Amino acid sequence: MELLGSTLTATYAHPRPTPTNFLPAISSVASSYRDRFPHYNLTHSLSLPWRPSTYYRAASSSPALDPYCTRSQRLSESAMLPFVSNRTTLFTRYTPDDWYRSNLTNFQESNTSRHNSEKLRVDTSRLIQDKYQQTRKTQADSTQNLGERVNDIGFWKSEITHELDAMIGETNELTDVKKKLERALMETEAPLQVARECLFHREKRMGIDLVHDEVETELLTEVDVILCCQERMKLHLDKAIAQLAGNRASQHELEKDLSDKQAAFRIDDKCHHLRNTSAGVSSFRGVERVDATVSVPESWAKFTDDNILRSQSERAASGKLRDDIQNLLVVTANEMWNQFNKVNLAFTNRIAETADAKNKIQIHLAKTLQEIFQTEMTIASIKKAIKEKSAFLKVAQTRLDERTRRPNTELCRDMAQLR
C-alpha cells in the first residue's frame, strides 16, 4: 500500500507523456486546430492536453515530497492546499464516450489532413507537369521565334548583299565614265590652244589683209564652242564627284548594316541552336531586367528598307548621270568636230581665195612690170629725142639773138620773128 503524499505526489509532479496510440502530439495537431479554430489559443489550452485545472491546483498545493521540486514550490509549502486522497477523483477525468469521440475526431482530422495532403501532392505534381509543359512550349515558341528572326535577318542580308553588289558595280561604272570625262576634258585643251594660236598668228596679217573674214568668225566660234563644252563637262564632272560621294555613303551604310546583320545572324543562329544540354549554358542573374534594345521589328525592317531604297535612289541617279555624261561626250565631240570642220572649210576657202588673188596679182604684176619696162623705153626715147632737138634749139636761139641787132625800124615783128 502506497503512502499518502509520497509516491502519488511525485508522479503528479512529473506529467506523464501523451499516449501516441490514441491522442496526437501537440505539434502535429496544432496546425489543424489553428486552421479550424483560428480564435482559439492552442498554446494555452493544448500545452498539457487532457489535464484540467484541478490537476495544477492539486499539484501546486501538494507538499514538497519530490526531491526535484523547485525552490518556489518549497518556499510556498505553507500555502499549499490540502491534498485530495480520493484516487477516483484523480484518474477518472473523462468518460469513454469522450475518449471515443476524441479518437474519432483525430481519425477524421487525420483523414482530412491526408486527403488535403494527397490533393496538395496531386495538385503540386500537376502544377509541376503543367509548368514543365508550359516551359517547354515557351522554349519551343522562343526557338521558333528565333528561327523566324534568323530567316528574316537572312532575307534582309541577301537583299542588302544584292543591292550592295549592284551599288558597287554602278560606282565602278560611274568611276570609269568620270575618268573618261576627265580625259575628254583634258583633250579639249589642245584644240582650244590651236584655235587661239590661229587667232594670234592671224593678227600678224598686214594692211588690207587684216580683215575680219569667215575664218576668224569660225575660229572665234570654235573657241566659244570648246569653252562651252568644257563648262558643261566640268559641271557634269562636279555632279559625278558628288554622285560618287553619295554612292559611297550609301555603300558605307549598306556595308555597316550588312556587318550588323551578319553579327546578329551569327548570334541569333547560335541562340537558335542552343539546347538545355548545350555547352556554355549558364545562369546570368538579372539579365532579364536589362533591356538594351533600341528598335522594334517595324523600325528595324524600316531602317534596312530605307537604306536599300536610298541606295536604289542613288543608283538610279548615278545611272541617269552616267547616261547624261555619255550623251554629253557624244554631243560635245560632235559639236567640236563640226566646228573644226567648219573652220577647216573656212580656211580652205580663204586659202583658195587668197591663192586666186595672189595669182591674179602676180599676173597683173607681170603686166605692170612689162608696162613699166615699155614706159622706161619710151622715156629713154623721149630723152634721146629731146637731146636730138638741142641743135635745132640752138639755131633758133642764135637766129633770135642775131635779129636783135637789127637797127631801128627794122626791128619788126614779122613772120620770121614769130616763127
Order of alpha helices (4+ residues) and beta strands (2+ residues): alpha-alpha-alpha-alpha-alpha-alpha-alpha-alpha-alpha-alpha-alpha-alpha
